[in-house]
Amino acid sequence: MEHLRVPGPTPCPTDVLQSMTKQMINHRGPEFGQILNGITAKLKQSFQTKNDLFLLTGSGTGGLEAAIVNTLSPGDKVLSASIGVFGERFATIAEKFGAEVVPLRSEWGTAADVDAVRQALKTEPKIKAVLTTHNETSTGVTNDLEAISSAVKEFDKLLLVDAISSLGSINLPVDDWNVDIAITGSQKGWMVPPGLAMVSVSQEAWQAHANATMPRFYWDFGKAKSYLEKGETPWTPAISVVFALSVALDMILKEGLANVFARHARVAQAARDGIKSLGLSLFAEESHASNTVTAIAASDGLDTKKMLKILREEHQVILAGGQQKLDGKIFRIGHLGWVTEDDIEIVISALKKVLPQAGFRAR
Ligand SMILES: *Cc1c(COP(=O)(O)O)cnc(C)c1O
């Protein structure tokens, strides 16, 4: 058996996979409508929100693009509080559609500086929205979104949040934290194959939608809303992935959201403890270390590429490397979704054998 421990796609439970062998159904018929309405209600519970919530067929990045084009106009100023690769991606999408991005970057491995966010909003009163990442998968850092949100709301700005690798795994009460648009993707903590993005949309986001002039068609929330009223999606959805999501949401809510979050916290602690016991150190500042992905600094002669190859070929353990400027500098363990402490033990004991073979000499 392969041990897939990358931060998405994540392994899927057997019942989730089996639901996908079901024959196709009419996506304009009553059976699909029932499933979609059920999923929408369960996702609202998982997002802890009463806001509108849409299922979009696309990957998480499609959801990020949807958040931008539904709320902004070319020339709008947006603050990008970015702490890694995915923060940069969110900002790039805004820029490509003509927004004027004011960058506020934190050193990779650290969280966003909330006072700097407040200061930037004070300095640039024309900023319309703040883009940020709840859990930065590229560095293994979770931002203090509650604090960021209160800074953003002091100035009454829209808050658009990439929560792709946190929602459903790390507590994110969308309504309590006033998140205007929260975005996630099926292949992360939801234990479902890739193919769906899920987004929540607040009243303030709808007001922005009414005046936003960036080009939008496929991702138009207005169409998503009017079709959802009939139990449909505007375009043909990834029906098999919808079946899978329905089963996975039942599993998550049966376990209980609080229990799911607590399990992720325990598993992440086991990963961090295990890594340190091997003589390695975390890449992320520990106070903000993520409960869904652990990033580890390559040190003391470790060749991460060689390590990843031996892990894969000889131990069937699949971990992730670093992205962009972190390539070769870190490696990452994904521990979100269908994961327990036993899965982490398998990774740590494989690492124990492989590290010396990949040049690591513990001090
Ligand atoms: C995975 C991920 C994305 C990209 O999602 P895709 O489904 O690959 O488009 C964006 N942001 C974060 C934080 C992620 O973890």
The ligand as a MOL file (V3000), in Angstrom:
LIG
                    3D

  0  0  0     0  0            999 V3000
M  V30 BEGIN CTAB
M  V30 COUNTS 15 15 0 0 0
M  V30 BEGIN ATOM
M  V30 1 C -3.7300 23.2220 -2.8020 0
M  V30 2 C -3.8150 24.6700 -2.5480 0
M  V30 3 C -4.1440 25.5730 -3.5700 0
M  V30 4 C -4.3240 25.1530 -4.9870 0
M  V30 5 O -5.4150 24.3410 -5.1530 0
M  V30 6 P -5.6300 23.5690 -6.5390 0
M  V30 7 O -6.7870 22.6930 -6.1740 0
M  V30 8 O -4.3670 22.8100 -6.8240 0
M  V30 9 O -5.9510 24.5570 -7.5630 0
M  V30 10 C -4.2500 26.9110 -3.2590 0
M  V30 11 N -4.0480 27.3540 -2.0110 0
M  V30 12 C -3.7240 26.5220 -1.0010 0
M  V30 13 C -3.4940 27.0880 0.3650 0
M  V30 14 C -3.5950 25.1550 -1.2340 0
M  V30 15 O -3.2580 24.3190 -0.2490 0
M  V30 END ATOM
M  V30 BEGIN BOND
M  V30 1 1 1 2
M  V30 2 1 2 3
M  V30 3 2 2 14
M  V30 4 1 3 4
M  V30 5 2 3 10
M  V30 6 1 4 5
M  V30 7 1 5 6
M  V30 8 2 6 7
M  V30 9 1 6 8
M  V30 10 1 6 9
M  V30 11 1 10 11
M  V30 12 2 11 12
M  V30 13 1 12 13
M  V30 14 1 12 14
M  V30 15 1 14 15
M  V30 END BOND
M  V30 END CTAB
M  END
